[in-house]
């Protein structure tokens, strides 16, 4: 993991204006992410853009909480816990898929890819149902800054998931039409999808902990910083 981080952020500490660094740069072959496929490299670029967007949401949430705002807004149903479990299952199944591809075991690839799509759509439907539940109880975007951040973040996360499902659909439909011996040709695409879903899980966990599980404690901490 440390070597991977160095590949991603190592250039930040380089000084291209220095003579020694210039000599090193002149011998560079142009491959920034050595050993990574084009698909995985594209996902890493998406990570960078998406991380900035989600960070802005969290920062906006932190700096827009009024000092007198109550913290007990969001209902505490088990649905968000269920949705979190669904994302964990998706990441686990993707892990199995990439491991099977690494071991050239393609017996369950098609079935597992279908399960990934089904669980991802289940997560989206669960989020929509939760939105409906909140709206019915009178808790909408304009209620306060808490719900503004909540709706905006879940909508942004859902759009990222829909984008991933678009590429999942293209790859899954292709894999389902292939003979078993030809599925290994899609290994790089499946690895990129697996990495993308892992990112979605990490982002969701950060949001889930900050704005749901430890909501009261986090808001109290934010108020102490602002004050």
C-alpha angles and dihedrals in degrees: 000000000000092000090050091053090049090054090052101043104018093100090062091073096043121106108211092182092066118093096234093050091047090058091051092049092050090060094047115120094212098249105126097177102042113198094015123114122238089250094054091044089054090052090051090054089051088051090058095051094042093048090056091051095048091044090055090053092052091045091049089049090052097050100040100058109115115227093240096045116129115234099210099085110112117075116238106230123152092241096092090049088051092049090050090052089051091056090049089053091051091051090047093051091047088052089054091049094052091045091051091049090050089053092043090242106142099162095107102025097103094047093047093049090053090050090053092056094044093050092046092054089046088056091051093048089049091054092048090050090051090051089052090049092053094045091050089054091052097255105131137154093276094050094092143313091279094063092039088060093040096054094040094050096046090047091050092047090048091052090052089050091049089051089052090048090054091060091039089057093051094048096040093050089050094048093048090058095049127092114248094254091054097052092084088069088071093055095111093049092050092048090053091050091049091052091049093053090048088056091050090051093050092048091048092050092052090050093043093053096043102043103026119020098035095021097131095044092046093049090049089051091049091050091051090053094047093046 
